[in-house]
């Protein structure tokens, strides 16, 4: 830092985003030095460039910075990064729980034991606890697998409670999270996850938020020939998964819902009206796609892309207009 500040002004710095985070960028910005954090996946590299060294990379970044062509990312605040870390810890815990459950069910399948009803309910838990095996190795493996499921489940519940508490206590999150929860399939956890991953909704429009989340088709077109393929899957994978999961809820006919009514309680009339318009539109979108015999996996992505636009619409809804 002292070396950077000793350089003759004006000084501009840049570095590639990575596991070291944004601490250096914040320190430079606090010292009055402009710093750009670069998205490595967005850096173009000539096909014939087969030599990669730190020096060449630094020179290339400096040249791109000089002409203003660096694909910079937004540097989050410390509060935003802390909230994102909590949400991502919950996402990791969800993945761990899914894997632990799979390992336990496959261990039971190896012993010829299959649960035929809805899994991971109270009855299923009682059924799991009732098993005893003659071979000590199998019993020990089963006990460890079952204990892992219970411990990870408890960890996930603690993280859920912490995220819910954070969403209610943080003024920057409470407003947009409360508005997003008026949509079908968007609970407090989903809304908080979307808000902390997108961070600043005002960077986008209803048309560009889908591209940022990788929900638009990839394209390989030239001249009069236009070829589109699957979605790009760029951007934030966690937010994309949350939107796709929420989009499945819009497949069913729109009916009154007590949980959704509780989530919308206290929201201004304009927020509730816009959310209901979005819910109707998204279900109609599902129906039109099904009439065209689209596969459900294709339809859900299309609905998720439109859902992203409705989330943007509610998240950026002017507070004063909402209170009017």
Residue frames as qw, qx, qy, qz and C-alpha x, y, z in Angstrom:
[[0.000, 0.885, 0.466, 0.000, 0.00, 0.00, 0.00],
 [0.305, -0.789, 0.102, 0.523, 2.80, 2.41, 0.86],
 [0.408, -0.121, 0.597, 0.680, 4.44, 1.71, -2.51],
 [0.205, 0.623, 0.663, 0.361, 1.20, 2.47, -4.37],
 [0.135, -0.937, -0.284, 0.152, 0.64, 5.72, -2.47],
 [0.424, -0.600, 0.273, 0.621, 4.23, 6.75, -3.22],
 [0.469, 0.292, 0.599, 0.579, 3.59, 6.68, -6.98],
 [0.028, 0.153, -0.079, -0.985, 2.98, 10.00, -8.77],
 [0.420, 0.518, 0.614, -0.423, -0.72, 10.81, -9.14],
 [0.772, -0.149, 0.167, -0.595, -3.06, 9.96, -10.69],
 [0.058, -0.263, 0.963, -0.020, -2.82, 6.27, -9.79],
 [0.819, 0.048, -0.067, -0.568, -5.24, 3.60, -11.01],
 [0.180, -0.325, 0.926, -0.066, -4.98, -0.06, -10.02],
 [0.830, 0.080, -0.183, -0.521, -6.66, -3.29, -11.09],
 [0.119, -0.313, 0.940, -0.069, -6.49, -6.98, -10.31],
 [0.514, -0.099, -0.730, -0.439, -8.40, -10.14, -11.15],
 [0.701, -0.393, 0.181, -0.568, -11.17, -11.29, -8.83],
 [0.600, 0.192, -0.771, 0.093, -10.23, -14.39, -6.87],
 [0.675, -0.440, -0.582, 0.112, -10.22, -16.06, -3.46],
 [0.382, -0.038, -0.355, 0.852, -8.47, -13.09, -1.84],
 [0.052, -0.758, -0.609, 0.228, -11.73, -11.14, -1.99],
 [0.211, 0.822, 0.240, 0.472, -12.22, -7.40, -2.13],
 [0.561, -0.708, -0.163, 0.396, -10.14, -6.28, 0.85],
 [0.493, -0.139, 0.247, 0.823, -7.40, -4.75, -1.32],
 [0.100, 0.543, 0.489, 0.675, -9.93, -2.90, -3.47],
 [0.363, -0.852, -0.369, -0.081, -11.65, -1.42, -0.42],
 [0.593, -0.555, -0.017, 0.584, -8.31, -0.37, 1.08],
 [0.390, 0.097, 0.357, 0.843, -7.26, 1.35, -2.14],
 [0.074, -0.694, -0.489, -0.523, -10.60, 3.10, -2.52],
 [0.489, -0.807, -0.283, 0.172, -10.40, 4.27, 1.09],
 [0.541, -0.425, 0.146, 0.711, -6.93, 5.69, 0.35],
 [0.273, 0.781, -0.011, -0.562, -8.30, 7.60, -2.64],
 [0.060, -0.366, 0.785, 0.497, -6.89, 5.26, -5.31],
 [0.772, 0.262, -0.078, -0.574, -9.26, 4.08, -8.01],
 [0.232, -0.274, 0.932, 0.053, -9.23, 0.30, -8.22],
 [0.749, 0.191, -0.265, -0.577, -10.98, -2.00, -10.68],
 [0.524, -0.189, 0.823, -0.108, -11.61, -5.66, -9.88],
 [0.424, 0.353, -0.582, -0.598, -11.73, -7.66, -13.10],
 [0.881, 0.043, 0.335, -0.332, -13.92, -10.66, -13.91],
 [0.284, -0.417, 0.784, 0.362, -11.46, -13.31, -15.24],
 [0.514, 0.328, 0.789, 0.071, -14.20, -15.12, -17.17],
 [0.384, 0.863, 0.274, -0.182, -14.92, -11.97, -19.18],
 [0.161, -0.730, 0.458, 0.481, -11.34, -11.36, -20.30],
 [0.839, 0.533, -0.002, -0.115, -10.84, -12.10, -23.97],
 [0.485, -0.548, 0.595, 0.333, -7.70, -13.95, -24.98],
 [0.515, 0.563, -0.457, -0.458, -6.50, -14.38, -28.59],
 [0.988, 0.034, 0.060, -0.141, -6.68, -17.95, -29.81],
 [0.766, 0.469, -0.303, 0.318, -3.02, -17.85, -30.83],
 [0.128, -0.729, 0.472, -0.478, -1.78, -16.64, -27.44],
 [0.899, -0.124, -0.420, 0.000, -0.26, -19.79, -25.93],
 [0.494, 0.147, -0.503, 0.694, 2.09, -18.13, -23.40],
 [0.450, -0.780, -0.244, -0.359, 0.63, -17.19, -20.04],
 [0.545, -0.016, -0.491, 0.680, 2.76, -15.66, -17.31],
 [0.250, -0.748, -0.455, 0.414, 2.02, -13.28, -14.45],
 [0.219, -0.421, 0.172, 0.864, 4.02, -10.53, -16.14],
 [0.004, -0.165, -0.667, -0.727, 2.16, -10.86, -19.45],
 [0.202, -0.653, -0.727, -0.057, -1.18, -10.95, -17.63],
 [0.263, -0.681, -0.272, 0.627, -0.30, -7.79, -15.69],
 [0.135, -0.235, 0.374, 0.887, 0.78, -5.97, -18.85],
 [0.078, -0.366, -0.764, -0.525, -2.42, -6.99, -20.61],
 [0.240, -0.726, -0.609, 0.211, -4.57, -5.80, -17.72],
 [0.246, -0.552, -0.035, 0.796, -2.71, -2.48, -17.69],
 [0.057, -0.001, 0.559, 0.827, -3.31, -1.98, -21.43],
 [0.184, -0.541, -0.760, -0.309, -7.01, -2.78, -21.11],
 [0.293, -0.695, -0.454, 0.475, -7.30, -0.50, -18.08],
 [0.215, -0.330, 0.172, 0.903, -5.69, 2.35, -20.01],
 [0.141, -0.097, -0.571, -0.803, -8.24, 2.17, -22.83],
 [0.487, -0.019, 0.344, -0.803, -11.18, 1.53, -20.51],
 [0.705, 0.117, -0.536, -0.449, -11.98, -1.98, -21.74],
 [0.086, 0.164, -0.916, 0.355, -11.70, -3.93, -18.49],
 [0.573, -0.408, -0.563, -0.434, -14.80, -6.01, -17.59],
 [0.010, 0.291, -0.633, 0.717, -14.94, -4.84, -13.98],
 [0.436, -0.468, -0.768, -0.045, -17.18, -6.31, -11.30],
 [0.332, -0.772, -0.035, -0.540, -19.02, -4.42, -8.60],
 [0.333, 0.203, -0.718, 0.576, -17.14, -4.28, -5.30],
 [0.523, -0.637, -0.520, -0.225, -19.61, -5.12, -2.51],
 [0.249, -0.728, 0.337, -0.542, -19.59, -3.42, 0.85],
 [0.087, 0.265, -0.896, 0.346, -18.42, -5.34, 3.89],
 [0.541, 0.084, 0.541, -0.638, -22.03, -5.71, 5.07],
 [0.780, 0.381, -0.178, -0.463, -23.12, -7.06, 1.68],
 [0.494, 0.415, -0.764, 0.020, -20.24, -9.50, 1.60],
 [0.174, -0.173, 0.829, -0.502, -21.00, -10.71, 5.13],
 [0.698, 0.212, 0.319, -0.605, -24.65, -11.31, 4.21],
 [0.728, 0.452, -0.418, -0.301, -23.60, -13.13, 1.06],
 [0.205, 0.380, -0.876, 0.215, -21.20, -15.33, 3.02],
 [0.439, -0.016, 0.700, -0.563, -24.04, -16.34, 5.34],
 [0.776, 0.363, 0.066, -0.511, -26.37, -17.18, 2.46],
 [0.612, 0.494, -0.605, -0.120, -23.67, -19.16, 0.68],
 [0.085, -0.294, 0.882, -0.359, -22.90, -21.06, 3.88],
 [0.657, 0.162, 0.499, -0.541, -26.55, -22.10, 3.91],
 [0.745, 0.501, -0.266, -0.352, -26.29, -23.14, 0.26],
 [0.308, 0.458, -0.827, 0.106, -23.25, -25.29, 1.06],
 [0.345, -0.106, 0.791, -0.493, -25.15, -26.81, 3.98],
 [0.770, 0.317, 0.149, -0.534, -28.09, -27.62, 1.70],
 [0.646, 0.501, -0.554, -0.155, -25.71, -29.44, -0.64],
 [0.048, 0.351, -0.876, 0.327, -24.13, -31.32, 2.27],
 [0.574, 0.041, 0.583, -0.573, -27.56, -32.39, 3.54],
 [0.801, 0.406, -0.135, -0.419, -28.60, -33.66, 0.12],
 [0.499, 0.475, -0.724, 0.037, -25.40, -35.70, -0.18],
 [0.177, -0.244, 0.830, -0.469, -25.73, -37.07, 3.35],
 [0.724, 0.170, 0.359, -0.563, -29.30, -38.16, 2.65],
 [0.755, 0.464, -0.378, -0.267, -28.26, -39.82, -0.61],
 [0.253, 0.434, -0.839, 0.208, -25.46, -41.71, 1.12],
 [0.407, -0.092, 0.730, -0.541, -27.84, -42.95, 3.82],
 [0.792, 0.303, 0.153, -0.507, -30.53, -44.04, 1.36],
 [0.659, 0.497, -0.547, -0.139, -28.00, -45.86, -0.81],
 [0.003, -0.351, 0.873, -0.339, -26.59, -47.64, 2.22],
 [0.598, 0.091, 0.588, -0.537, -30.10, -48.86, 3.07],
 [0.766, 0.460, -0.177, -0.412, -30.72, -49.80, -0.56],
 [0.348, 0.486, -0.801, 0.036, -27.61, -51.97, -0.40],
 [0.176, -0.086, 0.888, -0.416, -29.27, -53.82, 2.49],
 [0.124, -0.332, -0.864, -0.358, -32.52, -54.20, 0.54],
 [0.083, -0.618, -0.601, 0.501, -34.41, -51.54, 2.54],
 [0.091, 0.282, 0.376, 0.878, -36.48, -48.99, 0.60],
 [0.147, 0.426, 0.521, -0.726, -38.94, -46.42, 1.99],
 [0.225, 0.412, 0.762, 0.446, -41.99, -46.41, -0.30],
 [0.039, -0.876, -0.478, 0.053, -43.66, -43.21, 0.94],
 [0.160, 0.931, -0.064, 0.323, -42.74, -39.53, 1.21],
 [0.751, 0.034, -0.363, 0.550, -39.16, -39.29, 2.42],
 [0.320, 0.150, -0.330, 0.875, -37.72, -37.26, 5.27],
 [0.486, -0.576, -0.186, -0.631, -40.94, -36.88, 7.21],
 [0.464, -0.505, 0.544, -0.483, -41.56, -37.79, 10.85],
 [0.955, 0.008, 0.201, -0.216, -42.71, -41.28, 9.89],
 [0.774, 0.523, -0.299, 0.197, -39.63, -41.74, 7.71],
 [0.030, 0.666, -0.582, 0.466, -37.37, -40.65, 10.59],
 [0.725, -0.321, 0.463, -0.395, -39.03, -43.17, 12.94],
 [0.963, 0.265, 0.000, -0.054, -38.53, -45.87, 10.30],
 [0.510, 0.650, -0.459, 0.326, -34.84, -44.97, 10.02],
 [0.259, -0.590, 0.588, -0.489, -34.33, -45.11, 13.78],
 [0.884, -0.160, 0.255, -0.357, -35.94, -48.56, 13.99],
 [0.838, 0.419, -0.350, 0.006, -33.26, -50.36, 11.96],
 [0.539, -0.633, 0.555, 0.005, -30.72, -52.68, 13.57],
 [0.730, 0.511, -0.439, -0.118, -28.14, -54.73, 11.68],
 [0.951, -0.294, 0.022, 0.092, -26.41, -57.92, 12.73],
 [0.756, 0.241, -0.057, 0.606, -23.04, -57.09, 11.18],
 [0.400, -0.701, -0.199, 0.557, -21.21, -54.56, 13.33],
 [0.329, -0.118, 0.339, 0.874, -19.59, -52.78, 10.37],
 [0.038, -0.517, -0.612, -0.597, -22.94, -52.13, 8.71],
 [0.364, -0.785, -0.489, 0.110, -24.43, -50.91, 12.00],
 [0.426, -0.534, -0.018, 0.730, -21.58, -48.49, 12.60],
 [0.201, 0.096, 0.474, 0.852, -21.74, -47.15, 9.05],
 [0.167, -0.652, -0.635, -0.380, -25.51, -46.69, 9.35],
 [0.412, -0.749, -0.368, 0.366, -25.23, -44.90, 12.70],
 [0.364, -0.349, 0.159, 0.849, -22.62, -42.51, 11.33],
 [0.076, 0.286, 0.582, 0.757, -24.65, -41.80, 8.19],
 [0.271, -0.732, -0.603, -0.166, -27.84, -41.20, 10.18],
 [0.434, -0.672, -0.219, 0.558, -26.03, -38.97, 12.68],
 [0.301, -0.097, 0.322, 0.892, -24.55, -36.96, 9.81],
 [0.064, -0.541, -0.615, -0.569, -28.03, -36.36, 8.36],
 [0.385, -0.789, -0.471, 0.089, -29.37, -35.17, 11.70],
 [0.466, -0.533, -0.039, 0.705, -26.39, -32.92, 12.48],
 [0.214, 0.072, 0.422, 0.878, -26.34, -31.29, 9.03],
 [0.164, -0.658, -0.626, -0.386, -30.11, -30.81, 9.20],
 [0.424, -0.767, -0.340, 0.341, -29.73, -29.03, 12.54],
 [0.400, -0.304, 0.184, 0.845, -26.96, -26.89, 11.07],
 [0.083, 0.364, 0.566, 0.735, -29.20, -25.92, 8.17],
 [0.286, -0.776, -0.553, -0.098, -32.01, -24.95, 10.57],
 [0.444, -0.638, -0.141, 0.613, -29.65, -22.70, 12.52],
 [0.272, -0.079, 0.377, 0.882, -28.54, -20.98, 9.32],
 [0.061, -0.582, -0.651, -0.483, -32.17, -20.57, 8.23],
 [0.357, -0.809, -0.420, 0.203, -32.97, -18.83, 11.50],
 [0.424, -0.472, 0.086, 0.768, -29.91, -16.59, 11.19],
 [0.182, 0.187, 0.529, 0.807, -30.82, -15.58, 7.62],
 [0.183, -0.721, -0.611, -0.271, -34.41, -14.82, 8.60],
 [0.422, -0.754, -0.250, 0.437, -33.20, -12.70, 11.51],
 [0.381, -0.255, 0.272, 0.846, -30.70, -10.86, 9.30],
 [0.094, 0.421, 0.611, 0.664, -33.34, -10.13, 6.64],
 [0.271, -0.814, -0.505, -0.096, -35.64, -8.60, 9.24],
 [0.489, -0.707, -0.115, 0.498, -32.95, -6.58, 11.03],
 [0.405, -0.155, 0.350, 0.830, -31.06, -5.14, 8.05],
 [0.331, 0.676, 0.250, -0.610, -32.91, -2.10, 6.62],
 [0.195, 0.510, -0.578, -0.606, -31.21, -2.55, 3.25],
 [0.092, 0.013, -0.970, -0.224, -32.65, -6.08, 2.97],
 [0.235, 0.349, 0.759, -0.497, -35.99, -5.79, 4.75],
 [0.422, 0.528, 0.029, -0.737, -37.64, -3.65, 2.04],
 [0.471, 0.389, -0.622, -0.490, -36.79, -5.64, -1.11],
 [0.078, 0.040, -0.991, 0.101, -37.08, -9.00, 0.67],
 [0.321, 0.354, 0.645, -0.597, -40.57, -8.15, 1.89],
 [0.520, 0.515, -0.121, -0.671, -41.67, -7.09, -1.59],
 [0.345, 0.335, -0.820, -0.309, -40.21, -10.16, -3.31],
 [0.127, 0.040, 0.944, -0.301, -41.99, -12.45, -0.85],
 [0.551, 0.366, 0.273, -0.699, -45.31, -11.40, -2.40],
 [0.543, 0.405, -0.582, -0.450, -44.48, -13.56, -5.43],
 [0.970, -0.097, 0.044, -0.219, -45.39, -17.24, -5.58],
 [0.935, 0.145, -0.158, 0.283, -42.54, -19.56, -4.73],
 [0.353, 0.552, -0.331, 0.679, -40.43, -16.80, -3.17],
 [0.661, -0.640, -0.368, 0.135, -40.00, -17.30, 0.56],
 [0.277, -0.942, 0.175, 0.073, -37.86, -15.23, 2.90],
 [0.684, -0.375, 0.493, 0.386, -34.84, -17.48, 2.28],
 [0.610, 0.442, 0.484, 0.447, -35.24, -17.28, -1.51],
 [0.132, 0.956, 0.161, 0.207, -35.78, -13.52, -1.49],
 [0.437, -0.833, 0.281, 0.191, -32.79, -12.94, 0.78],
 [0.725, -0.110, 0.515, 0.444, -30.61, -15.16, -1.40],
 [0.485, 0.668, 0.388, 0.410, -31.59, -13.22, -4.52],
 [0.073, -0.992, -0.035, -0.095, -31.04, -9.85, -2.86],
 [0.528, -0.714, 0.373, 0.269, -27.58, -10.62, -1.50],
 [0.698, 0.056, 0.540, 0.467, -26.40, -12.23, -4.75],
 [0.370, 0.740, 0.353, 0.437, -27.67, -9.45, -7.03],
 [0.421, -0.306, -0.240, 0.820, -26.81, -6.77, -4.42],
 [0.110, 0.439, 0.016, -0.892, -27.66, -3.64, -6.42],
 [0.487, 0.499, 0.716, 0.022, -30.81, -4.24, -8.46],
 [0.249, 0.884, 0.093, -0.385, -30.58, -0.77, -9.98],
 [0.239, -0.480, 0.649, 0.540, -27.62, -1.88, -12.13],
 [0.193, 0.142, 0.898, 0.370, -30.06, -3.75, -14.36],
 [0.503, 0.081, -0.110, -0.853, -33.36, -3.44, -16.15],
 [0.802, 0.061, 0.446, -0.392, -36.14, -5.95, -16.50],
 [0.827, 0.528, -0.144, -0.127, -34.65, -6.96, -19.85],
 [0.407, 0.651, -0.600, 0.226, -31.01, -7.30, -18.74],
 [0.529, -0.496, 0.573, -0.380, -31.38, -9.07, -15.38],
 [0.965, 0.103, 0.190, -0.148, -32.02, -12.40, -17.15],
 [0.705, 0.597, -0.305, 0.230, -28.79, -12.12, -19.13],
 [0.087, -0.699, 0.571, -0.421, -26.82, -11.34, -15.96],
 [0.681, -0.290, 0.578, -0.345, -28.13, -14.53, -14.36],
 [0.056, -0.290, 0.900, 0.321, -27.43, -16.69, -17.42],
 [0.489, 0.345, 0.733, -0.325, -31.09, -17.35, -18.25],
 [0.514, 0.675, -0.106, -0.518, -30.96, -16.22, -21.90],
 [0.941, 0.256, 0.197, 0.097, -30.23, -18.48, -24.87],
 [0.425, -0.478, 0.477, 0.603, -26.69, -18.72, -26.19],
 [0.611, 0.740, 0.159, -0.230, -26.40, -17.66, -29.80],
 [0.487, -0.289, 0.577, 0.588, -24.10, -18.44, -32.73],
 [0.505, 0.760, 0.392, -0.115, -25.31, -16.29, -35.62],
 [0.318, -0.362, 0.421, 0.769, -23.69, -14.92, -38.73],
 [0.091, -0.022, -0.575, -0.813, -25.23, -13.01, -41.62],
 [0.605, -0.164, -0.228, -0.745, -28.82, -14.11, -42.22],
 [0.710, -0.116, -0.695, 0.001, -28.34, -17.34, -40.26],
 [0.355, -0.562, 0.391, -0.637, -29.41, -17.26, -36.62],
 [0.710, -0.075, -0.698, 0.057, -28.71, -20.21, -34.35],
 [0.409, -0.595, 0.358, -0.592, -29.75, -20.29, -30.69],
 [0.579, 0.038, -0.802, 0.146, -28.84, -23.02, -28.22],
 [0.571, -0.558, -0.573, 0.188, -29.28, -23.64, -24.49],
 [0.239, -0.966, -0.054, -0.080, -29.06, -20.91, -21.89],
 [0.394, 0.726, -0.430, 0.364, -25.66, -19.35, -21.27],
 [0.824, -0.461, -0.288, 0.160, -25.51, -20.30, -17.56],
 [0.422, 0.379, -0.275, 0.776, -23.20, -17.35, -16.93],
 [0.308, -0.605, 0.106, -0.726, -23.38, -15.14, -13.88],
 [0.311, -0.358, 0.677, -0.563, -24.56, -16.25, -10.48],
 [0.418, -0.044, -0.881, -0.216, -25.46, -19.96, -10.35],
 [0.073, -0.256, -0.796, 0.543, -27.02, -19.72, -6.87],
 [0.326, 0.360, 0.179, -0.855, -29.46, -16.97, -7.87],
 [0.460, 0.194, -0.618, -0.607, -30.28, -18.85, -11.08],
 [0.289, -0.125, -0.947, 0.068, -31.12, -22.01, -9.13],
 [0.095, 0.329, 0.608, -0.716, -33.36, -20.06, -6.74],
 [0.415, 0.332, -0.127, -0.838, -35.30, -18.55, -9.65],
 [0.448, 0.095, -0.796, -0.396, -35.74, -21.91, -11.39],
 [0.164, -0.212, -0.904, 0.332, -37.00, -23.51, -8.17],
 [0.217, 0.388, 0.393, -0.805, -39.44, -20.64, -7.64],
 [0.382, 0.244, -0.450, -0.770, -40.62, -20.84, -11.26],
 [0.225, -0.114, -0.960, -0.125, -41.93, -24.39, -10.74],
 [0.085, 0.380, 0.697, -0.602, -44.54, -23.01, -8.31],
 [0.339, 0.413, -0.046, -0.844, -46.16, -21.00, -11.11],
 [0.173, 0.032, -0.881, -0.439, -47.09, -24.13, -13.02],
 [0.047, -0.446, -0.869, 0.208, -50.11, -24.78, -10.81],
 [0.048, -0.738, -0.448, -0.503, -53.26, -22.65, -11.16],
 [0.104, 0.309, -0.343, 0.881, -53.19, -19.44, -9.16],
 [0.529, -0.615, -0.562, -0.162, -55.18, -19.76, -5.94],
 [0.317, -0.825, 0.195, -0.425, -55.29, -17.91, -2.65],
 [0.748, 0.070, -0.545, 0.372, -52.52, -18.96, -0.30],
 [0.546, -0.824, -0.153, -0.001, -52.34, -18.31, 3.42],
 [0.711, -0.342, 0.084, 0.609, -48.52, -18.38, 3.58],
 [0.380, 0.349, 0.286, 0.807, -48.29, -15.93, 0.70],
 [0.220, -0.825, -0.317, -0.413, -50.95, -13.73, 2.29],
 [0.650, -0.702, -0.095, 0.275, -48.97, -13.69, 5.55],
 [0.624, -0.089, 0.190, 0.753, -45.80, -12.74, 3.66],
 [0.168, 0.509, 0.351, 0.767, -47.66, -9.93, 1.87],
 [0.368, -0.812, -0.449, 0.055, -49.25, -8.64, 5.08],
 [0.388, -0.745, -0.019, 0.542, -48.15, -5.07, 5.73],
 [0.409, -0.006, 0.470, 0.782, -47.00, -4.39, 2.18],
 [0.252, 0.403, 0.021, -0.880, -48.48, -1.38, 0.35],
 [0.714, 0.453, 0.430, -0.317, -51.36, -1.97, -2.04],
 [0.503, 0.748, -0.331, -0.278, -49.23, -1.11, -5.10],
 [0.060, -0.483, 0.873, 0.016, -46.73, -3.83, -4.15],
 [0.531, 0.115, 0.804, -0.243, -49.43, -6.46, -3.68],
 [0.653, 0.636, 0.172, -0.374, -51.10, -5.46, -6.94],
 [0.357, 0.709, -0.565, -0.224, -47.87, -5.69, -8.91],
 [0.219, -0.312, 0.921, -0.081, -47.00, -9.04, -7.35],
 [0.627, 0.309, 0.646, -0.309, -50.44, -10.47, -8.17],
 [0.590, 0.719, -0.132, -0.343, -50.09, -9.21, -11.75],
 [0.141, 0.599, -0.782, -0.100, -46.75, -11.00, -11.93],
 [0.434, -0.073, 0.873, -0.210, -48.22, -14.20, -10.50],
 [0.694, 0.515, 0.371, -0.341, -51.03, -14.19, -13.08],
 [0.462, 0.760, -0.369, -0.270, -48.65, -13.41, -15.94],
 [0.056, -0.501, 0.863, 0.020, -46.18, -16.14, -14.99],
 [0.564, 0.132, 0.786, -0.216, -48.91, -18.81, -14.77],
 [0.650, 0.673, 0.130, -0.329, -50.26, -17.70, -18.14],
 [0.226, 0.716, -0.629, -0.203, -46.75, -18.03, -19.50],
 [0.348, -0.202, 0.912, -0.083, -46.61, -21.62, -18.26],
 [0.648, 0.415, 0.564, -0.300, -49.98, -22.38, -19.91],
 [0.535, 0.762, -0.177, -0.319, -48.93, -20.92, -23.27],
 [0.061, 0.591, -0.796, -0.112, -45.69, -22.91, -23.26],
 [0.454, -0.003, 0.875, -0.166, -47.52, -26.13, -22.41],
 [0.660, 0.586, 0.299, -0.361, -50.00, -25.49, -25.24],
 [0.455, 0.750, -0.435, -0.204, -47.01, -25.34, -27.57],
 [0.993, -0.034, -0.106, 0.041, -45.90, -28.75, -26.21],
 [0.225, 0.735, -0.527, 0.362, -42.69, -27.39, -24.73],
 [0.692, -0.100, -0.649, 0.300, -40.82, -29.67, -22.35],
 [0.495, -0.833, -0.247, -0.002, -41.29, -28.68, -18.70],
 [0.676, -0.386, 0.043, 0.627, -37.54, -28.19, -18.29],
 [0.317, 0.308, 0.308, 0.843, -37.61, -25.69, -21.14],
 [0.230, -0.767, -0.414, -0.433, -40.74, -23.98, -19.86],
 [0.602, -0.709, -0.251, 0.267, -39.41, -23.54, -16.34],
 [0.538, -0.163, 0.108, 0.820, -36.31, -21.72, -17.59],
 [0.081, 0.488, 0.392, 0.776, -38.43, -19.37, -19.69],
 [0.440, -0.789, -0.373, -0.212, -40.67, -18.66, -16.70],
 [0.668, -0.500, -0.137, 0.534, -37.60, -18.19, -14.47],
 [0.391, 0.151, 0.199, 0.886, -36.24, -15.59, -16.90],
 [0.180, -0.639, -0.348, -0.662, -39.50, -13.67, -16.75],
 [0.641, -0.674, -0.352, 0.105, -39.65, -14.14, -12.98],
 [0.587, -0.172, -0.078, 0.787, -36.25, -12.44, -12.75],
 [0.080, 0.399, 0.247, 0.880, -37.79, -9.40, -14.43],
 [0.484, -0.698, -0.374, -0.373, -40.69, -9.32, -11.99],
 [0.708, -0.478, -0.266, 0.447, -38.26, -9.62, -9.07],
 [0.395, 0.079, 0.057, 0.913, -36.33, -6.67, -10.46],
 [0.164, -0.583, -0.368, -0.705, -39.57, -4.72, -10.81],
 [0.620, -0.704, -0.331, -0.101, -40.51, -5.28, -7.17],
 [0.715, -0.313, -0.167, 0.603, -36.99, -4.84, -5.77],
 [0.318, 0.083, 0.108, 0.938, -36.53, -1.48, -7.49],
 [0.152, -0.759, -0.554, -0.306, -40.03, -0.24, -6.71],
 [0.116, 0.501, -0.227, 0.827, -39.66, 3.29, -5.39],
 [0.256, -0.253, -0.772, 0.524, -40.19, 3.39, -1.64],
 [0.180, 0.240, 0.231, -0.925, -42.16, 6.61, -1.76],
 [0.510, 0.047, -0.496, -0.701, -44.37, 5.31, -4.59],
 [0.460, -0.143, -0.876, 0.023, -44.91, 2.08, -2.65],
 [0.139, -0.289, -0.661, 0.679, -45.96, 3.97, 0.47],
 [0.250, 0.038, -0.125, -0.959, -48.37, 6.20, -1.46]]
